[in-house]
Amino acid sequence: MVEIMQQPGETKKTESASKSKAGKDTWSKKSWYSVSSPEVFGADVIAEIPTMKEASLIGRIVKVSLSDLTKNFKHMHTTVSLRITNLDGKKAKTEYHGQEILKDALARLIRRWSSRVDSNQNIQLKDKKM
C-alpha cells in the first residue's frame, strides 16, 4: 500500500474544471518517475509517480507500510512517511520523514480501563536531519 500525499500548494480538481478540459489528454504529457526507499531500507523501488514537472516531485511525501520496506510481516501496523529529496534521472531519492502506528494496533497494546498518554517530540538524529 503506497499513498501519495498532496503538495501544500496543489488544489484538487472539481467536476466543472474537469468538464472544461475534457478534450485534452494530459496523461500522454506526463513522465513516470520511480521512487526508491532510503539506503537504510535497501534503496528498493517502492512506487512510480507520474508528473508533468520534475520540480513538483521534490518535497512530496510518500507513505508506505513498513512491512513492504523490511519484507517482515510483523511490521504491517506501522506506516512510514518518506519525503522525496532529489532526482537522479528518472529515479527519485527519498529520506525518512516520520512514522505512525495504526489505531487498531495501538488499541491492542493498551489495556481496557486504563489511560493513555500521547507524546509528540522532535528528536535530533546523529545525521542532524531532524
PyMOL commands that place a pseudoatom at each C-alpha (Angstrom):
pseudoatom trace, name=CA, resn=MET, resi=1, chain=A, elem=C, hetatm=0, pos=[0.000, 0.000, 0.000]
pseudoatom trace, name=CA, resn=VAL, resi=2, chain=A, elem=C, hetatm=0, pos=[1.530, 3.272, -1.098]
pseudoatom trace, name=CA, resn=GLU, resi=3, chain=A, elem=C, hetatm=0, pos=[-0.225, 6.569, -0.512]
pseudoatom trace, name=CA, resn=ILE, resi=4, chain=A, elem=C, hetatm=0, pos=[0.979, 9.760, -2.146]
pseudoatom trace, name=CA, resn=MET, resi=5, chain=A, elem=C, hetatm=0, pos=[0.167, 12.945, -0.276]
pseudoatom trace, name=CA, resn=GLN, resi=6, chain=A, elem=C, hetatm=0, pos=[-0.897, 16.168, -1.967]
pseudoatom trace, name=CA, resn=GLN, resi=7, chain=A, elem=C, hetatm=0, pos=[1.533, 19.094, -2.058]
pseudoatom trace, name=CA, resn=PRO, resi=8, chain=A, elem=C, hetatm=0, pos=[0.585, 22.078, 0.159]
pseudoatom trace, name=CA, resn=GLY, resi=9, chain=A, elem=C, hetatm=0, pos=[0.132, 24.409, -2.837]
pseudoatom trace, name=CA, resn=GLU, resi=10, chain=A, elem=C, hetatm=0, pos=[-1.826, 21.973, -5.025]
pseudoatom trace, name=CA, resn=THR, resi=11, chain=A, elem=C, hetatm=0, pos=[-5.590, 22.082, -5.373]
pseudoatom trace, name=CA, resn=LYS, resi=12, chain=A, elem=C, hetatm=0, pos=[-7.929, 19.239, -6.104]
pseudoatom trace, name=CA, resn=LYS, resi=13, chain=A, elem=C, hetatm=0, pos=[-9.865, 19.138, -9.361]
pseudoatom trace, name=CA, resn=THR, resi=14, chain=A, elem=C, hetatm=0, pos=[-13.523, 19.961, -9.312]
pseudoatom trace, name=CA, resn=GLU, resi=15, chain=A, elem=C, hetatm=0, pos=[-16.080, 18.493, -11.667]
pseudoatom trace, name=CA, resn=SER, resi=16, chain=A, elem=C, hetatm=0, pos=[-16.526, 21.777, -13.542]
pseudoatom trace, name=CA, resn=ALA, resi=17, chain=A, elem=C, hetatm=0, pos=[-12.782, 22.060, -14.151]
pseudoatom trace, name=CA, resn=SER, resi=18, chain=A, elem=C, hetatm=0, pos=[-12.577, 18.525, -15.494]
pseudoatom trace, name=CA, resn=LYS, resi=19, chain=A, elem=C, hetatm=0, pos=[-15.556, 19.076, -17.820]
pseudoatom trace, name=CA, resn=SER, resi=20, chain=A, elem=C, hetatm=0, pos=[-13.963, 22.125, -19.434]
pseudoatom trace, name=CA, resn=LYS, resi=21, chain=A, elem=C, hetatm=0, pos=[-10.761, 20.195, -20.176]
pseudoatom trace, name=CA, resn=ALA, resi=22, chain=A, elem=C, hetatm=0, pos=[-12.491, 17.072, -21.457]
pseudoatom trace, name=CA, resn=GLY, resi=23, chain=A, elem=C, hetatm=0, pos=[-10.739, 17.207, -24.843]
pseudoatom trace, name=CA, resn=LYS, resi=24, chain=A, elem=C, hetatm=0, pos=[-7.171, 17.404, -23.513]
pseudoatom trace, name=CA, resn=ASP, resi=25, chain=A, elem=C, hetatm=0, pos=[-5.124, 14.293, -22.802]
pseudoatom trace, name=CA, resn=THR, resi=26, chain=A, elem=C, hetatm=0, pos=[-2.695, 15.201, -20.012]
pseudoatom trace, name=CA, resn=TRP, resi=27, chain=A, elem=C, hetatm=0, pos=[-1.585, 11.621, -19.321]
pseudoatom trace, name=CA, resn=SER, resi=28, chain=A, elem=C, hetatm=0, pos=[0.391, 11.444, -22.542]
pseudoatom trace, name=CA, resn=LYS, resi=29, chain=A, elem=C, hetatm=0, pos=[2.417, 14.522, -21.469]
pseudoatom trace, name=CA, resn=LYS, resi=30, chain=A, elem=C, hetatm=0, pos=[3.351, 13.061, -18.073]
pseudoatom trace, name=CA, resn=SER, resi=31, chain=A, elem=C, hetatm=0, pos=[6.531, 11.145, -17.483]
pseudoatom trace, name=CA, resn=TRP, resi=32, chain=A, elem=C, hetatm=0, pos=[6.880, 8.400, -14.867]
pseudoatom trace, name=CA, resn=TYR, resi=33, chain=A, elem=C, hetatm=0, pos=[9.451, 8.532, -12.072]
pseudoatom trace, name=CA, resn=SER, resi=34, chain=A, elem=C, hetatm=0, pos=[10.346, 5.569, -9.870]
pseudoatom trace, name=CA, resn=VAL, resi=35, chain=A, elem=C, hetatm=0, pos=[10.595, 6.318, -6.154]
pseudoatom trace, name=CA, resn=SER, resi=36, chain=A, elem=C, hetatm=0, pos=[13.289, 4.464, -4.213]
pseudoatom trace, name=CA, resn=SER, resi=37, chain=A, elem=C, hetatm=0, pos=[13.459, 3.947, -0.465]
pseudoatom trace, name=CA, resn=PRO, resi=38, chain=A, elem=C, hetatm=0, pos=[16.388, 5.276, 1.605]
pseudoatom trace, name=CA, resn=GLU, resi=39, chain=A, elem=C, hetatm=0, pos=[19.626, 3.275, 1.904]
pseudoatom trace, name=CA, resn=VAL, resi=40, chain=A, elem=C, hetatm=0, pos=[18.560, 2.106, 5.384]
pseudoatom trace, name=CA, resn=PHE, resi=41, chain=A, elem=C, hetatm=0, pos=[15.687, 0.168, 3.797]
pseudoatom trace, name=CA, resn=GLY, resi=42, chain=A, elem=C, hetatm=0, pos=[17.724, -1.188, 0.876]
pseudoatom trace, name=CA, resn=ALA, resi=43, chain=A, elem=C, hetatm=0, pos=[17.141, 1.526, -1.767]
pseudoatom trace, name=CA, resn=ASP, resi=44, chain=A, elem=C, hetatm=0, pos=[14.429, -0.577, -3.473]
pseudoatom trace, name=CA, resn=VAL, resi=45, chain=A, elem=C, hetatm=0, pos=[11.841, 0.913, -5.834]
pseudoatom trace, name=CA, resn=ILE, resi=46, chain=A, elem=C, hetatm=0, pos=[8.653, 1.355, -3.800]
pseudoatom trace, name=CA, resn=ALA, resi=47, chain=A, elem=C, hetatm=0, pos=[6.410, 3.350, -6.148]
pseudoatom trace, name=CA, resn=GLU, resi=48, chain=A, elem=C, hetatm=0, pos=[6.108, 5.016, -9.532]
pseudoatom trace, name=CA, resn=ILE, resi=49, chain=A, elem=C, hetatm=0, pos=[4.667, 8.522, -9.807]
pseudoatom trace, name=CA, resn=PRO, resi=50, chain=A, elem=C, hetatm=0, pos=[3.535, 10.363, -12.946]
pseudoatom trace, name=CA, resn=THR, resi=51, chain=A, elem=C, hetatm=0, pos=[4.212, 14.093, -13.188]
pseudoatom trace, name=CA, resn=MET, resi=52, chain=A, elem=C, hetatm=0, pos=[4.423, 16.839, -15.776]
pseudoatom trace, name=CA, resn=LYS, resi=53, chain=A, elem=C, hetatm=0, pos=[7.102, 18.861, -13.931]
pseudoatom trace, name=CA, resn=GLU, resi=54, chain=A, elem=C, hetatm=0, pos=[10.142, 17.471, -12.136]
pseudoatom trace, name=CA, resn=ALA, resi=55, chain=A, elem=C, hetatm=0, pos=[10.062, 20.274, -9.585]
pseudoatom trace, name=CA, resn=SER, resi=56, chain=A, elem=C, hetatm=0, pos=[6.640, 19.185, -8.329]
pseudoatom trace, name=CA, resn=LEU, resi=57, chain=A, elem=C, hetatm=0, pos=[8.122, 15.899, -7.076]
pseudoatom trace, name=CA, resn=ILE, resi=58, chain=A, elem=C, hetatm=0, pos=[10.633, 17.471, -4.704]
pseudoatom trace, name=CA, resn=GLY, resi=59, chain=A, elem=C, hetatm=0, pos=[9.129, 17.650, -1.206]
pseudoatom trace, name=CA, resn=ARG, resi=60, chain=A, elem=C, hetatm=0, pos=[6.277, 15.253, -1.949]
pseudoatom trace, name=CA, resn=ILE, resi=61, chain=A, elem=C, hetatm=0, pos=[5.573, 12.737, 0.834]
pseudoatom trace, name=CA, resn=VAL, resi=62, chain=A, elem=C, hetatm=0, pos=[5.044, 9.051, 0.081]
pseudoatom trace, name=CA, resn=LYS, resi=63, chain=A, elem=C, hetatm=0, pos=[3.512, 6.822, 2.763]
pseudoatom trace, name=CA, resn=VAL, resi=64, chain=A, elem=C, hetatm=0, pos=[4.373, 3.137, 2.644]
pseudoatom trace, name=CA, resn=SER, resi=65, chain=A, elem=C, hetatm=0, pos=[3.898, 0.219, 5.021]
pseudoatom trace, name=CA, resn=LEU, resi=66, chain=A, elem=C, hetatm=0, pos=[6.977, -0.764, 6.991]
pseudoatom trace, name=CA, resn=SER, resi=67, chain=A, elem=C, hetatm=0, pos=[6.310, -4.416, 6.132]
pseudoatom trace, name=CA, resn=ASP, resi=68, chain=A, elem=C, hetatm=0, pos=[6.748, -3.542, 2.431]
pseudoatom trace, name=CA, resn=LEU, resi=69, chain=A, elem=C, hetatm=0, pos=[10.122, -1.964, 3.173]
pseudoatom trace, name=CA, resn=THR, resi=70, chain=A, elem=C, hetatm=0, pos=[11.523, -4.611, 5.518]
pseudoatom trace, name=CA, resn=LYS, resi=71, chain=A, elem=C, hetatm=0, pos=[9.785, -7.657, 3.986]
pseudoatom trace, name=CA, resn=ASN, resi=72, chain=A, elem=C, hetatm=0, pos=[8.711, -8.599, 7.538]
pseudoatom trace, name=CA, resn=PHE, resi=73, chain=A, elem=C, hetatm=0, pos=[5.001, -9.219, 8.043]
pseudoatom trace, name=CA, resn=LYS, resi=74, chain=A, elem=C, hetatm=0, pos=[5.210, -8.334, 11.756]
pseudoatom trace, name=CA, resn=HIS, resi=75, chain=A, elem=C, hetatm=0, pos=[5.700, -4.653, 10.838]
pseudoatom trace, name=CA, resn=MET, resi=76, chain=A, elem=C, hetatm=0, pos=[2.406, -4.354, 8.962]
pseudoatom trace, name=CA, resn=HIS, resi=77, chain=A, elem=C, hetatm=0, pos=[0.859, -1.997, 11.538]
pseudoatom trace, name=CA, resn=THR, resi=78, chain=A, elem=C, hetatm=0, pos=[3.435, 0.748, 11.055]
pseudoatom trace, name=CA, resn=THR, resi=79, chain=A, elem=C, hetatm=0, pos=[3.281, 3.287, 8.232]
pseudoatom trace, name=CA, resn=VAL, resi=80, chain=A, elem=C, hetatm=0, pos=[6.471, 5.145, 7.274]
pseudoatom trace, name=CA, resn=SER, resi=81, chain=A, elem=C, hetatm=0, pos=[6.452, 8.587, 5.639]
pseudoatom trace, name=CA, resn=LEU, resi=82, chain=A, elem=C, hetatm=0, pos=[9.237, 9.247, 3.150]
pseudoatom trace, name=CA, resn=ARG, resi=83, chain=A, elem=C, hetatm=0, pos=[9.949, 12.675, 1.616]
pseudoatom trace, name=CA, resn=ILE, resi=84, chain=A, elem=C, hetatm=0, pos=[11.321, 12.944, -1.929]
pseudoatom trace, name=CA, resn=THR, resi=85, chain=A, elem=C, hetatm=0, pos=[14.529, 14.957, -1.709]
pseudoatom trace, name=CA, resn=ASN, resi=86, chain=A, elem=C, hetatm=0, pos=[16.183, 14.855, -5.140]
pseudoatom trace, name=CA, resn=LEU, resi=87, chain=A, elem=C, hetatm=0, pos=[16.033, 13.300, -8.583]
pseudoatom trace, name=CA, resn=ASP, resi=88, chain=A, elem=C, hetatm=0, pos=[18.644, 11.180, -10.314]
pseudoatom trace, name=CA, resn=GLY, resi=89, chain=A, elem=C, hetatm=0, pos=[17.398, 10.914, -13.887]
pseudoatom trace, name=CA, resn=LYS, resi=90, chain=A, elem=C, hetatm=0, pos=[14.024, 9.158, -13.665]
pseudoatom trace, name=CA, resn=LYS, resi=91, chain=A, elem=C, hetatm=0, pos=[14.692, 7.892, -10.131]
pseudoatom trace, name=CA, resn=ALA, resi=92, chain=A, elem=C, hetatm=0, pos=[13.520, 9.872, -7.099]
pseudoatom trace, name=CA, resn=LYS, resi=93, chain=A, elem=C, hetatm=0, pos=[15.549, 9.578, -3.884]
pseudoatom trace, name=CA, resn=THR, resi=94, chain=A, elem=C, hetatm=0, pos=[13.792, 9.739, -0.523]
pseudoatom trace, name=CA, resn=GLU, resi=95, chain=A, elem=C, hetatm=0, pos=[14.630, 10.292, 3.125]
pseudoatom trace, name=CA, resn=TYR, resi=96, chain=A, elem=C, hetatm=0, pos=[12.835, 9.289, 6.320]
pseudoatom trace, name=CA, resn=HIS, resi=97, chain=A, elem=C, hetatm=0, pos=[10.174, 11.803, 7.371]
pseudoatom trace, name=CA, resn=GLY, resi=98, chain=A, elem=C, hetatm=0, pos=[8.182, 10.047, 10.111]
pseudoatom trace, name=CA, resn=GLN, resi=99, chain=A, elem=C, hetatm=0, pos=[6.163, 7.034, 11.108]
pseudoatom trace, name=CA, resn=GLU, resi=100, chain=A, elem=C, hetatm=0, pos=[2.755, 6.210, 12.507]
pseudoatom trace, name=CA, resn=ILE, resi=101, chain=A, elem=C, hetatm=0, pos=[1.228, 3.175, 14.195]
pseudoatom trace, name=CA, resn=LEU, resi=102, chain=A, elem=C, hetatm=0, pos=[-2.278, 2.257, 13.062]
pseudoatom trace, name=CA, resn=LYS, resi=103, chain=A, elem=C, hetatm=0, pos=[-5.020, 2.952, 15.603]
pseudoatom trace, name=CA, resn=ASP, resi=104, chain=A, elem=C, hetatm=0, pos=[-6.272, -0.639, 15.781]
pseudoatom trace, name=CA, resn=ALA, resi=105, chain=A, elem=C, hetatm=0, pos=[-2.763, -1.923, 16.570]
pseudoatom trace, name=CA, resn=LEU, resi=106, chain=A, elem=C, hetatm=0, pos=[-2.336, 0.738, 19.233]
pseudoatom trace, name=CA, resn=ALA, resi=107, chain=A, elem=C, hetatm=0, pos=[-5.669, -0.193, 20.819]
pseudoatom trace, name=CA, resn=ARG, resi=108, chain=A, elem=C, hetatm=0, pos=[-4.489, -3.795, 21.219]
pseudoatom trace, name=CA, resn=LEU, resi=109, chain=A, elem=C, hetatm=0, pos=[-1.410, -2.647, 23.123]
pseudoatom trace, name=CA, resn=ILE, resi=110, chain=A, elem=C, hetatm=0, pos=[-3.412, -0.708, 25.714]
pseudoatom trace, name=CA, resn=ARG, resi=111, chain=A, elem=C, hetatm=0, pos=[-5.366, -2.471, 28.446]
pseudoatom trace, name=CA, resn=ARG, resi=112, chain=A, elem=C, hetatm=0, pos=[-9.018, -1.720, 28.973]
pseudoatom trace, name=CA, resn=TRP, resi=113, chain=A, elem=C, hetatm=0, pos=[-9.995, 0.930, 31.506]
pseudoatom trace, name=CA, resn=SER, resi=114, chain=A, elem=C, hetatm=0, pos=[-6.521, 2.432, 31.542]
pseudoatom trace, name=CA, resn=SER, resi=115, chain=A, elem=C, hetatm=0, pos=[-5.474, 5.844, 30.314]
pseudoatom trace, name=CA, resn=ARG, resi=116, chain=A, elem=C, hetatm=0, pos=[-3.056, 6.634, 27.517]
pseudoatom trace, name=CA, resn=VAL, resi=117, chain=A, elem=C, hetatm=0, pos=[-0.559, 9.473, 27.233]
pseudoatom trace, name=CA, resn=ASP, resi=118, chain=A, elem=C, hetatm=0, pos=[0.296, 10.668, 23.720]
pseudoatom trace, name=CA, resn=SER, resi=119, chain=A, elem=C, hetatm=0, pos=[3.592, 12.419, 23.157]
pseudoatom trace, name=CA, resn=ASN, resi=120, chain=A, elem=C, hetatm=0, pos=[4.849, 14.178, 20.016]
pseudoatom trace, name=CA, resn=GLN, resi=121, chain=A, elem=C, hetatm=0, pos=[8.523, 15.003, 20.191]
pseudoatom trace, name=CA, resn=ASN, resi=122, chain=A, elem=C, hetatm=0, pos=[11.046, 16.361, 17.727]
pseudoatom trace, name=CA, resn=ILE, resi=123, chain=A, elem=C, hetatm=0, pos=[14.259, 14.444, 18.169]
pseudoatom trace, name=CA, resn=GLN, resi=124, chain=A, elem=C, hetatm=0, pos=[17.776, 15.160, 16.930]
pseudoatom trace, name=CA, resn=LEU, resi=125, chain=A, elem=C, hetatm=0, pos=[19.323, 12.268, 14.983]
pseudoatom trace, name=CA, resn=LYS, resi=126, chain=A, elem=C, hetatm=0, pos=[23.037, 11.615, 14.610]
pseudoatom trace, name=CA, resn=ASP, resi=127, chain=A, elem=C, hetatm=0, pos=[22.968, 12.806, 10.979]
pseudoatom trace, name=CA, resn=LYS, resi=128, chain=A, elem=C, hetatm=0, pos=[21.376, 16.144, 12.068]
pseudoatom trace, name=CA, resn=LYS, resi=129, chain=A, elem=C, hetatm=0, pos=[18.342, 15.633, 9.796]
pseudoatom trace, name=CA, resn=MET, resi=130, chain=A, elem=C, hetatm=0, pos=[15.618, 16.418, 12.354]
for i in range(1, 130): cmd.bond("trace and resi %d" % i, "trace and resi %d" % (i + 1))
show_as sticks, trace
zoom trace
